[in-house]
Each structure stands twice: as structure tokens, then as C-alpha cells.
Amino acid sequence: MKSVVTPHFPRIVFEKNEKLLYNPVLKKRFVNRPEERVRLRWVEYILNQTDHLKSRIGFELPVALPQKENQLRADLILYTRDMKPLALIECKAPSVRLSQSVAEQAARYNTAVGAPYICLTNGITDFWFKTDSEKQHSSESPLNEIASPDELNILRDSAWWASRGFLSDESATPLNKRLVEIMNYAMSLDEELDIRYLNFKDSPLPYGLNHYFALLRMDAEYKLAITIMGKEGEDPILAAILNRAGKNEGLLIINLTKCSMQEADSGHLLVAGDESVFPAHNKLPIFTHRFNPSIVDNLPAFLMRFF
């Protein structure tokens, strides 16, 4: 089952140019690791899309198992209102396949926790199980959703997107209003989007290219990864990475502030070691007078024209 956290993103905090993750329950910063990103996306889902109480979320609680010298830790444990275990959520990195061994690990942890529900997740796929007479069988989630992703998007303003690293400024500037419209519309298509966190060693940006990207297959050979990102004090950018047969062949960086002002150096393209600079607004009409959803629908085709 596709993960319920698909349209959710963890809060981030910059220390110099390093992205750290912020836990809104513990009010602490954490190193930006894959498992932590998955766990905090679950926290965002639980807090914003269900009626589960913040005070009933446990993090990395020690789990003592027989024949284990060191205590292990459960990623997330959700408790009922009377503080009885409800669900154990085992969070893995997106690169980890949710195999039988992962299920057995979570089941071992649950012998000490005693939750009636277990969830295996890697942020891409979720599997729920219910424990009955010491056996597990597939189940629906016990969490009660009180909002749909579309309803959440109504509340997501420039401050929300900036706190997740998609915008540079929390204020409702004309540029930010348009970018919020674009991203809220795009996220309403979450059932169709394949959203992954990509981390690149080399980047022309001072704060790196590690961010959430929408991955789209253009044809049998080409894929395109697209994102909008920003950092306080820097202009927001649109980044697109062209992948051909598993190899990244081109990087497109569009300064969205300059693009909205129709400046000549708003676009930078790097292909095969060659760099070109050009006015991106000529081929990217995202700053029309009114927001047009078809612009988002056709954005991959617009971006392919640059490569």
C-alpha cells in the first residue's frame, strides 16, 4: 500500500548550510538521516491528518528482548488515551525493502511492547498488521483520519513550505503566493507522484541539492526529477535533473525570483560539463497573471525543452 506520508514533509532547520531535521514533539534537532526523515514524515501525518494526540507518541523507546545484552529501540510507539500501547511503527530507509526479516524484527520488538497493531514503513510503502493470539495478519490502520491531503493543502501557506525547505521566505509575497499555488496543486496529485529524497554530493548551490524531488518517467529511456527549494537569504530555485538509462546527464537550475522578473540570467544548464546561462522565462511560463493548473501538468514537458 502506498505510504500515507507521501504528501507530508519534515520540518528542517539550517545550521550554516547543513540541513537538520526538527522534531515538533520533542522540540529537538536531529541529523538528516533517511530513517529519521521517514519517522518525522509519520509524525507530520499523525499530527496533521489524524486525531491521535501528540502526547501519545513515543520515540525510540528501549525494548528489552531475551538473550539481548543491549536494549534495542522501537522507532515509534503510539499509545491510547489511557496510555496502553496501540501501534508499533517500524521505520526503515526508503532504500530498504520491507521483507519478511523486517516483519520478524518488528514482531520481536512487539513481544516486549505488546501493541495490537504493527506498521512496517519505508516512507514509500506501508504494511499494517494486527496481532491476534500471537499471530499477525494484514490489517487496516487503526488511526482515524480527520483530513484529506486536499484539505491539508488549503492550510499550507508560504510559511509552511518555507519551514520544509521549499521556499526561502515565509512572507506571502506575490512570488511565494504563486509557488504555493503550484505546490499545493502538485501535492493534490500525490497518488500519481513518486516523491523521493535525493542527495547529491556535488551541487552548484551553497546549501546543496539534497531535497524531496518528484520523479517522472518521460519515456522508456528518460526520467526527470523536479523540485522547488530554498533557504532563508537565498532566492528560491527550481531544479530539474535529467536521467538517461540510470545516469544523470543534465542539471537545470532556475532562479525563480529572477525568472519572475524576466532577467536574462535566470536559467543555468549544466550538461556534459558545459554550462549555459539564459532567460528561463522564455520557455517557462509559470508566472502568468492567473494560476493555471495546466502549467503544472505540463511542467515536465516545459523543462525538457531546456535540455
Backbone hydrogen bonds, N-H to C=O, Kabsch-Sander energy under -0.5 kcal/mol:
donor,donor_aa,acceptor,acceptor_aa,energy
3,S,124,I,-2.5
6,T,3,S,-1.3
8,H,5,V,-2.4
11,R,22,Y,-0.6
12,I,163,S,-2.5
13,V,20,L,-2.6
15,E,18,E,-2.5
16,K,14,F,-0.6
17,N,15,E,-0.6
18,E,15,E,-2.2
20,L,13,V,-2.9
20,L,18,E,-0.5
21,L,30,F,-2.7
22,Y,11,R,-2.2
23,N,21,L,-0.5
23,N,28,K,-2.9
27,K,23,N,-2.1
28,K,23,N,-0.9
30,F,21,L,-2.9
32,N,19,K,-0.5
33,R,31,V,-1.9
37,R,33,R,-2.3
38,V,34,P,-2.0
39,R,35,E,-2.4
40,L,36,E,-2.5
41,R,37,R,-1.9
42,W,38,V,-1.8
43,V,39,R,-1.9
44,E,40,L,-2.2
45,Y,41,R,-2.2
46,I,42,W,-2.9
47,L,43,V,-2.7
48,N,44,E,-2.0
49,Q,45,Y,-2.5
50,T,46,I,-0.9
51,D,144,N,-1.5
56,R,53,L,-1.6
57,I,54,K,-1.2
58,G,77,I,-2.8
60,E,75,D,-1.9
61,L,74,A,-1.0
63,V,72,L,-4.0
65,L,63,V,-0.6
68,K,65,L,-1.5
69,E,67,Q,-0.5
72,L,63,V,-2.3
74,A,61,L,-2.4
76,L,89,I,-1.5
77,I,58,G,-2.0
78,L,87,A,-2.9
79,Y,56,R,-2.6
80,T,84,K,-2.9
83,M,80,T,-1.9
86,L,78,L,-3.6
87,A,78,L,-1.6
88,L,117,Y,-2.2
89,I,76,L,-3.0
89,I,87,A,-0.5
90,E,88,L,-0.6
90,E,119,C,-3.0
91,C,89,I,-0.7
92,K,90,E,-0.5
92,K,121,T,-2.7
96,V,93,A,-2.2
99,S,97,R,-2.0
103,A,99,S,-1.9
104,E,100,Q,-2.5
105,Q,101,S,-2.0
106,A,102,V,-2.3
107,A,103,A,-2.2
108,R,104,E,-2.2
109,Y,105,Q,-2.3
110,N,106,A,-2.1
111,T,107,A,-0.8
111,T,108,R,-0.9
112,A,108,R,-0.6
112,A,109,Y,-1.4
113,V,109,Y,-1.4
114,G,110,N,-2.8
117,Y,86,L,-1.3
118,I,129,F,-2.6
119,C,88,L,-2.8
120,L,127,F,-2.9
121,T,90,E,-2.2
122,N,125,T,-1.4
126,D,1,M,-2.9
127,F,120,L,-2.4
129,F,118,I,-2.9
130,K,137,H,-2.7
131,T,116,P,-2.9
132,D,130,K,-0.5
132,D,135,K,-3.6
135,K,132,D,-1.2
137,H,130,K,-1.8
139,S,128,W,-2.0
145,E,143,L,-0.8
146,I,49,Q,-2.1
147,A,49,Q,-1.1
152,L,148,S,-2.0
153,N,149,P,-1.9
154,I,150,D,-0.8
155,L,151,E,-0.5
155,L,152,L,-1.5
156,R,152,L,-0.6
156,R,153,N,-0.8
157,D,155,L,-1.0
161,W,157,D,-2.1
162,A,158,S,-2.3
163,S,159,A,-1.9
164,R,160,W,-0.6
164,R,161,W,-0.6
165,G,162,A,-1.6
166,F,161,W,-2.5
167,L,161,W,-0.7
173,T,171,S,-1.7
177,K,173,T,-2.8
178,R,174,P,-1.7
179,L,175,L,-2.3
180,V,176,N,-2.7
181,E,177,K,-1.9
182,I,178,R,-2.2
183,M,179,L,-2.7
184,N,180,V,-2.8
185,Y,181,E,-1.9
186,A,182,I,-2.5
187,M,183,M,-2.7
188,S,184,N,-1.0
189,L,186,A,-1.5
190,D,187,M,-1.3
192,E,189,L,-2.1
193,L,189,L,-1.2
194,D,215,L,-0.7
195,I,193,L,-0.7
196,R,194,D,-0.6
196,R,213,F,-2.5
198,L,196,R,-0.6
198,L,211,H,-2.8
208,G,205,L,-1.4
211,H,198,L,-1.8
211,H,209,L,-0.7
213,F,196,R,-3.4
214,A,226,I,-2.8
215,L,194,D,-3.2
215,L,213,F,-0.6
216,L,214,A,-0.5
216,L,224,L,-2.7
218,M,216,L,-0.7
218,M,222,Y,-2.0
219,D,222,Y,-1.5
223,K,243,N,-2.7
224,L,216,L,-3.0
225,A,241,I,-2.3
226,I,214,A,-2.2
227,T,239,A,-2.1
229,M,237,I,-2.3
230,G,165,G,-2.1
234,E,231,K,-2.6
237,I,229,M,-2.7
238,L,254,I,-2.4
239,A,227,T,-2.4
239,A,237,I,-0.5
240,A,252,L,-2.3
241,I,225,A,-2.3
242,L,250,G,-2.3
243,N,223,K,-2.9
243,N,241,I,-0.5
244,R,247,K,-3.1
245,A,221,E,-2.4
245,A,243,N,-0.5
247,K,244,R,-1.6
249,E,242,L,-3.0
250,G,242,L,-1.3
251,L,270,L,-2.4
252,L,240,A,-3.0
253,I,268,H,-3.0
254,I,238,L,-2.7
255,N,253,I,-0.5
255,N,266,S,-2.9
256,L,236,P,-2.1
256,L,254,I,-0.8
257,T,236,P,-0.7
259,C,255,N,-2.6
260,S,256,L,-2.1
261,M,257,T,-1.1
262,Q,259,C,-1.3
263,E,258,K,-2.5
266,S,263,E,-1.1
267,G,278,F,-2.7
268,H,253,I,-2.7
269,L,276,S,-2.5
270,L,251,L,-2.8
271,V,269,L,-0.5
271,V,274,D,-2.4
272,A,249,E,-0.9
274,D,271,V,-2.3
276,S,269,L,-2.2
278,F,267,G,-1.9
280,A,278,F,-0.9
282,N,279,P,-1.2
283,K,280,A,-1.6
284,L,280,A,-1.1
286,I,284,L,-1.8
295,I,292,N,-2.1
296,V,292,N,-0.7
296,V,293,P,-0.5
297,D,293,P,-2.2
298,N,294,S,-2.1
299,L,296,V,-1.2
302,F,298,N,-2.2
303,L,299,L,-2.6
304,M,300,P,-2.1
305,R,301,A,-0.8
305,R,302,F,-0.7
306,F,303,L,-1.7
307,F,303,L,-0.6
307,F,304,M,-0.6
